[in-house]
Amino acid sequence: MMKAILALAFVALAALCASSSSQEDMAKEDTAGYWLNIGNESREMAINETQNQTAREIFLQEAREAYDKAIEIDPQSASAWFKKGELQIDFLGNYEEALNAFNKSTEINPQFEDAWYQKGKTLTGFGYFEEALESYNKSLEINPNSSDAWYWKAGVLAELSRHEEAIPAYDKAIELDPTQASYWLDRGGALNELGQRDEANVSFTKAAELYDNAIELNPKNVMAWQGKGTALYHLGKYNESIQYFDKVIELAPMYYRSYHYKGRALQDLGREAEADELFARSKELGGI
């Protein structure tokens, strides 16, 4: 009899523990942090899914729904709004929704450096350069050691034809991270606009060296091939640059910039008819 009573007691205790555990799980699901973590996990799985596009889209949808759930539970979660915006701009291509999310994130937490930076990038994509500059400046007030923020700030200054201001911003980005080839490449472009050709060539040469390193590490790095070709083009090495643009076309035949820059190189070599064909192809692909 005693054994039966003890057995029943253990069963009751197990049921109680299971019920308690279930209640704890349900309680966790009612927190924004829980859904934020779910969204981050789904996003990471989407990043790692390179073979199955359908599975990748499912993970992205799960991430989006999880971030929305986190916001539903806690509308004042700056992190949830930021993650929603980041997902939109990085994967789903909805820049307007991304901008709204970053606006909300910075409104909730004005000291959210990354939200200001991503807001600036989104505004840059819309061509709102003055507004983007304000966002980069705000980001840099919070963290003056962000090389990317200095680089993007320099870029919008160049777009605004404020090249004399762009150069110090590029210099600061390079000071913080001298290994980024794109910093050197775009610095060279700004120096060219100021007529400082010799110093520009120093930047283009450094960019070409760094792009070589990137190609050696990953021979399928499209942007490294494009960057090296662009650096060679600006150095006046047109025939060499064409070889790099051809490689880009081989690796990414839908990338319009390779056709455009190859066309420019051919044009400078006096091969107008071939250049016109490439410019037309670039426009077909949505480029300039």
Secondary structure, 3 states (H helix, E strand, C coil): CHHHHHHHHHHHHHHHHHHHHHHHHHHHCCCHHHHHHHHHHHHHHHHHCCCCHHHHHHHHHHHHHHHHHHHHHCCCCHHHHHHHHHHHHHHHCCHHHHHHHHHHHHHHCCCCHHHHHHHHHHHHHHCCHHHHHHHHHHHHHHCCCCHHHHHHHHHHHHHCCCHHHHHHHHHHHHHHCCCCHHHHHHHHHHHHHCCCHHHHHHHHHHHHHHHHHHHHHCCCCHHHHHHHHHHHHHCCCHHHHHHHHHHHHHHCCCCHHHHHHHHHHHHHCCCHHHHHHHHHHHHHCCCC
